[in-house]
Amino acid sequence: MTAASPLLERLRAQLGGPRDGALLRFSLGNALLGAGDAAAAAEAFRQALDFDPAYSAAWKMLGRALQHAGDRVGAIDAYERGIDTAQARGDEQARKEMAVFLKRLRAGAG
């Protein structure tokens, strides 16, 4: 992997500070996934979920990161847990998206 982008550097600089939390870890995960580091992105999404286990979008992105990292079983688990979380929160859009991703993954198309 090449040198960290300015965005990654800014996000990492905030870790452990007063702004650290689910949104920061989620943003870091998105940036890492965009930079092609799916394994590190998955870890950042897991950390976001440590802060807020009901963060539907973090479950969705964890599934995507795990899928990109080649962890099919982990991705299926993340999507299943994310669907349950989204349903409990009434987050219908996230539930539908994860259901589609899960169906594709189970069918071998993801």
C-alpha distance (Angstrom), angle and dihedral (degrees) to the residues before:
residue distance angle dihedral
M1 . . .
T2 3.78 . .
A3 3.79 127.0 .
A4 3.78 115.7 -55.9
S5 3.78 116.9 -89.0
P6 3.81 119.0 -116.0
L7 3.81 88.5 -108.5
L8 3.81 92.2 54.2
E9 3.79 90.4 47.1
R10 3.83 91.9 51.1
L11 3.79 92.5 48.2
R12 3.79 93.9 46.4
A13 3.81 90.4 48.6
Q14 3.82 89.0 61.4
L15 3.82 95.7 52.7
G16 3.79 111.7 116.7
G17 3.79 92.0 14.2
P18 3.78 132.0 108.5
R19 3.82 92.2 -80.3
D20 3.79 94.3 51.7
G21 3.76 112.7 121.2
A22 3.77 145.2 101.2
L23 3.82 95.3 -50.3
L24 3.82 93.8 50.2
R25 3.81 92.3 47.9
F26 3.81 90.1 45.9
S27 3.82 90.6 51.0
L28 3.79 90.3 48.2
G29 3.81 90.1 50.7
N30 3.80 91.4 51.6
A31 3.80 91.6 49.3
L32 3.80 91.9 48.0
L33 3.78 92.0 48.2
G34 3.79 89.6 49.5
A35 3.80 88.8 51.3
G36 3.80 90.1 53.8
D37 3.81 98.4 -107.3
A38 3.81 99.7 125.1
A39 3.82 95.4 165.5
A40 3.82 93.5 54.1
A41 3.81 89.6 43.0
A42 3.80 90.3 54.6
E43 3.80 89.8 52.5
A44 3.81 91.2 50.4
F45 3.82 90.9 50.4
R46 3.83 89.9 49.4
Q47 3.81 88.2 52.6
A48 3.82 90.1 50.1
L49 3.80 87.7 53.7
D50 3.80 90.4 49.8
F51 3.80 86.5 60.8
D52 3.82 94.4 42.2
P53 3.83 118.2 10.8
A54 3.82 89.7 -174.8
Y55 3.84 94.3 60.6
S56 3.82 99.4 122.6
A57 3.79 95.1 -171.8
A58 3.81 91.0 53.9
W59 3.80 90.3 54.2
K60 3.80 89.8 50.5
M61 3.79 93.3 49.3
L62 3.81 92.1 43.8
G63 3.79 87.7 57.0
R64 3.79 91.0 49.3
A65 3.82 93.1 47.4
L66 3.80 92.2 48.7
Q67 3.78 89.9 48.0
H68 3.82 90.3 52.7
A69 3.81 89.7 47.0
G70 3.81 89.8 55.6
D71 3.82 95.7 -110.1
R72 3.81 99.6 132.6
V73 3.82 94.7 167.2
G74 3.81 92.0 49.1
A75 3.80 90.9 47.6
I76 3.80 91.8 51.6
D77 3.82 90.1 49.9
A78 3.81 92.0 48.7
Y79 3.80 92.6 49.5
E80 3.82 92.2 46.9
R81 3.79 92.2 49.7
G82 3.80 90.3 43.4
I83 3.79 91.8 52.3
D84 3.80 90.5 51.6
T85 3.80 90.8 47.8
A86 3.80 94.0 47.2
Q87 3.79 91.8 47.6
A88 3.82 91.5 50.6
R89 3.81 90.1 50.9
G90 3.79 95.1 44.1
D91 3.81 90.8 -116.7
E92 3.78 94.5 149.0
Q93 3.82 97.3 169.7
A94 3.81 93.4 54.6
R95 3.81 90.5 44.7
K96 3.80 91.6 52.8
E97 3.81 93.5 46.9
M98 3.80 93.3 49.5
A99 3.81 90.9 46.1
V100 3.81 89.4 56.2
F101 3.82 92.3 46.8
L102 3.80 90.5 47.7
K103 3.80 93.2 49.0
R104 3.81 91.1 50.7
L105 3.78 92.3 46.6
R106 3.81 92.6 50.0
A107 3.80 89.5 48.0
G108 3.79 89.7 53.7
A109 3.79 94.3 -114.5
G110 3.79 94.9 112.8
